[in-house]
Amino acid sequence: MEIKIGIQNVGREIVFESAEPADAVAELVSRAMNGGAELRLKDSKGRLVIIPSNVLGYVEIGAEETRRVGFGAI
């Protein structure tokens, strides 16, 4: 799923793909925004993204969706 993170006073978003479930990401974001020092997330390639919680503007969590294969319409 795609995760977009907006940083205060920065015009660009941080955008990356993650294999973690949406509920787990939402819980980590909630903890960071409610007194945590930082937000730590792993992308789909295993890289760690660390953002100080005091600069978080917003976090958009994309829908968990399986990729379709083929040309058939469902």
QUIGIVEN-V677866 format. One record per backbone hydrogen bond with DSSP energy under -1.0 kcal/mol. CO is the residue of the C=O (numbers start at 1). NH is the residue of the N-H. E is the energy in kcal/mol with one decimal. If there is no record, write none. Layout:
co:CO nh:NH e:E
co:CO nh:NH e:E
This chain:
co:1 nh:18 e:-2.7
co:2 nh:62 e:-3.0
co:3 nh:16 e:-2.0
co:4 nh:60 e:-3.3
co:5 nh:14 e:-2.7
co:6 nh:57 e:-3.4
co:6 nh:58 e:-1.3
co:7 nh:10 e:-1.6
co:14 nh:5 e:-2.7
co:16 nh:3 e:-2.8
co:17 nh:44 e:-2.6
co:21 nh:25 e:-2.0
co:22 nh:26 e:-2.6
co:23 nh:27 e:-1.9
co:24 nh:28 e:-2.0
co:25 nh:29 e:-2.4
co:26 nh:30 e:-2.4
co:27 nh:31 e:-2.3
co:28 nh:32 e:-2.1
co:29 nh:33 e:-2.4
co:30 nh:34 e:-1.3
co:31 nh:36 e:-1.5
co:37 nh:53 e:-1.7
co:39 nh:51 e:-2.4
co:41 nh:49 e:-3.7
co:43 nh:46 e:-1.8
co:47 nh:43 e:-2.5
co:49 nh:41 e:-2.5
co:51 nh:39 e:-3.2
co:52 nh:55 e:-1.5
co:55 nh:8 e:-3.0
co:58 nh:6 e:-2.8
co:60 nh:4 e:-2.6
